C-alpha cells in the first residue's frame, strides 16, 4: 500500500469518525484514481447504513404528476422551451387512482413530482395534499414540485405534506448561472430550503453529479453547504444529457474531472462517491439510489446501495404519460424501476443481501 493510498484510507476513517473533512480532503476523495481507497469509502458507508437500517431499503412510490414547467433549466428535458415533448398534467382523479393502486401494492410514501407551475397552482396543490392525507392518513406525502412562496409551503405543510425534495442543483453562483437562465435565482432556491426546513418538512436537497461545467471545487462547496443545511434526505444522481437541450452532446465534448475517466463514467463515479460521503456525514439520512443512477448503468441501483444508499423510488405514474416525463435520454421507468417490477426489484436487492421494507420510513425511524 503506497503513501497516497494509506492517506486516502485514513481520510475515510476520519470522515467516519468525525463526520467532516477539510475541503482539500474532500477534493482528494472525489478525484482519486485509487480504486482501493474508493472501495474502502463505499464499504465503510455501506457498513454505516447497515448499522442504522439493517439490510432494509425504503420504497417510495414516485408519481410524476405533470411535465409542464415554467422554468427553462438548460439541462432538463421538460424545460419550457422544449417544444418536442407532449405536455400533460394528471387530473386529481388520476392521481388518487395511482395512490390507491400503490397503497394496495404496499407503498406508504407517495412522492408527487412535477415541473414547476406558477404560484397560482399552490391552492390546487394544497387541496391535493389535503385529499391524499385524508384518504391515506398512514402514508407520508413527499412533494417535489419546485419553488413556491413561504406561505404556499406553509399551506402545503398544514394540508398534510410531510417531506419536500428540492435539489439546490449547485451552490456555486458561477456554476448555477451556467445551468440556469438569468431569471432563475439561486438565492431564492436556497431561501426555499431554509423555509422548508423551518416549517418542519423532512427536507431533501442534492445535486446532479457531472453536470456541465461542474468542477471538483463546486462539488466541495455543495458538500459544505449540505453539511450546514443538515437535510434529512440527500438526492444525488448523475447528470445525463437530453437530446433536446443545449447539453445534448456533453458526454462527447471532453474528458471527465476524474483523471482517465470519460464524462459519463465520472458522472456515475462521483454520484457513488458522494452517496458514500453523505452516508458517513449523515449516518441516519435518507439517501436514494436514484432513477438516473439506474439509467446510466444497469447495475447502478445496486451500486448505489452498496455505496450507502437506503431508498429506492419505483415509478407509479400511469403508463400513458410515463415516457413524457423525459428529464434526460433513456430514463428508465419500467422493470425494477416501476411498481409493476417489485418482484424483480426484490430479487435484485436480494442478490446483494438487501430487502425492501414497506415501512413509511420517516427520518429517524432507523434501528439504532
Ligand atoms: N420541478 C421540481 C424541482 O425543480 O425540483 C422537480 C422536478 S425536477 C425535473 C427534478 C430533478 O431532476 C431536478 O432537481 C434535477 O436535478 C433532475 N434533472 C433534471 N434534468 C436532469 C438531467 N438531464 N440529468 C439528471 N437529472 C436531471
Boltz pocket constraint, residues with backbone or C-beta under 6 A from the ligand:
constraints:
  - pocket:
      binder: B
      contacts: [[A, 75], [A, 76], [A, 77], [A, 78], [A, 113], [A, 114], [A, 115], [A, 116], [A, 144], [A, 145], [A, 146], [A, 147], [A, 165], [A, 166], [A, 167], [A, 169], [A, 207], [A, 208], [A, 237], [A, 238], [A, 239], [A, 240], [A, 241], [A, 242], [A, 292], [A, 327], [A, 328]]
      max_distance: 6.0
